[in-house]
Amino acid sequence: MTRTALLIEDNEQNRYLATFLLEQHGYRVVAAAHGRAALSALRDFIPDVILLDIQLPGMDGYEVARLLRELVTLRATPIIAVTSYAMLGDREKALAAGCNGYIEKPIDPDTFIREVEQVLVAAVESSR
């Protein structure tokens, strides 16, 4: 079964790399360059995982995560913050906004998929 990932990332190079890695591991990727585009795209599908940049134009990723968590259909969907925010407290702030996991940028192509999968496994186990 193919998993679908919603990738919310404004940087074209980061979007390309994450999409490439996810697709190489069997994911179908729907990309959005900002929060409003992501919310609009969600009218057409329910993703298996959401990868969310925190530093987005207009509405930051924390606000996007809070809005995603308000949608009944996405309450159990894992959200992973993928961000260059790596200061003390940034991980906790992402988790408090509704994210299930946190991956620091720049992403490591050798470990990225494993990190995504770890969050997915943990989310499934916690929902049991």
N, C-alpha and C positions, 0 to 999 in steps of 0.2 A: 504494500500500500504506500502510495506517495504521500508524503507530508507536505503541507503548504506552510510557508513562512511569510509573514508580513514583515518586510524590512523597511523601517522608517529611518532614512538617512539622507541628509542634504548634500553631503559631499559625493560627487560623482565617482571619484576614484575608490572611496571606501565602499560605495554601493556596488561598484563593479567587482571588487575583490570578494566581498561577502556573498554576493550573488553567485559568482563563479564557484566558490568553495561549497556553498550549499547545494547548488545544482550538481556538482560532481559527486555529491553524496546522496543524490536522489530526491532532493527537495524541489518543489515547485515554488518559485519566489515571485511574490507580488511586491513591487517596490513603490514607495511613496517618498517624496522629497521633503515633506513637512507634515505636521500633525493633522491639519484640515484635510489634506489629500488622503491620508491614511483613514481617517474617519469616514470619508466619502467612499473609499474603496470597500470598506467593510459592509456596505449595503449588499454587496454581491457574493460574499463568501465569509466563512468563519475559519481563521487560520489555526493551525496546530501549535504554532509558536509565533511570538512577536519579538523582533529584534529592534530595539529602540535607542536611537541616538539621544543623548540628553541635551546637547547644545544645538537646538533647532531654531530656524528663523520663525518669528511670530510667536509661537507658543512653545515653551521649552518642553523637554521630554518628561519632566515631573508632572506637568499639567496634563500632557497627553496620557500618561500612565493613569492618572486619577480619572480622567474621562473614560478611558478604556475599561477601567474597573467598574464604572457605573453601568456599563452595558451588561445586562443579564446574560447574554449569549457568550460573553468573554470572561466571566468571573473566574472560570477554571483554566483559562488559556494562559500558559506560562508567558511572562513578559521578561525579556532579558535586556537590561541596560547595556549598551555597547558604547563606551564613552571614554574620552580622554580626561574626564574629571577623575582624578586619582588622588585627591587630597584626603586627609583624615576627615572622616564623616561623610564623604560623598557616596560611598557604598550604602551606608545606613540610610541616607536621604533617599536614594533610589528605591531601596526596599520599602521604606515607609510610604513612598508614593504608590506602591502597588507592584513593583517589580519582584520577580522571583529569583533573579540572578543578576550578575554583574560581570561584565568582561571589559577589561581595560584595552584601550587603543594605544598604540597601533596593535591591531589584532595579529596574532601569530598564526600564519597559515597551517603550521604543523599541529597546533593544539585547538584551533577554533572550533572545529566540529565536535571534538571530544568535550569541550566546555559547554557547548550548546546541548549536547546529548545528556550530560550530567544534570543540567537544570531540568530537562524534560523528564528524566527518570525520577528525580527528587520531587517534581510536581505531581507526577502520577502516584508515587508512593504516599505523599502527604494527603492526597485526595481520597485515599482508601479508608 
